[in-house]
Amino acid sequence: MDTWKNIKERTLKVNVISLKNVCIDDVIQAVEDKYGDGSCIGCVPRQPSIIEITLNTDDNTINMCEGISVSGKNYKCEMLYSPYTVVSFMNIPIHVEDEIILL
């Protein structure tokens, strides 16, 4: 498998409340304990309370959306990128024709 193919779709956000309370090494270890050695190919802290975790497979990413337990605490995970395409930044329904919008 090509590790770098569709990498952004395999990245999750984990809200840890405060980065001061979580050790990145513990996060990596928790992911690899659950999904196997080498399953965590990236773990990046983002201020003030988010850790971005990139996994090696789509299946592991989907399964991790259920959450992860790190040092006895459970954390929610969510996809960094939505699988859905935004059609309108103005919240216009898709059935409205271009001609009406351009008037």
HULIN-V765559 format. One record per backbone hydrogen bond with DSSP energy under -1.0 kcal/mol. NH is the residue of the N-H (numbers start at 0). CO is the residue of the C=O. If there is no record, write none. Layout:
NH&CO / NH&CO
This chain:
4&1 / 6&3 / 9&6 / 10&7 / 11&52 / 12&77 / 13&50 / 15&48 / 17&15 / 18&47 / 20&17 / 26&22 / 27&23 / 28&24 / 29&25 / 30&26 / 31&27 / 32&28 / 33&29 / 34&30 / 35&31 / 38&35 / 40&53 / 41&53 / 43&51 / 45&49 / 49&45 / 50&13 / 51&43 / 52&11 / 53&41 / 54&9 / 55&38 / 60&56 / 61&57 / 62&58 / 63&59 / 65&62 / 66&63 / 67&74 / 69&72 / 72&69 / 74&67 / 77&12 / 79&10 / 90&87 / 95&92 / 100&96 / 101&97
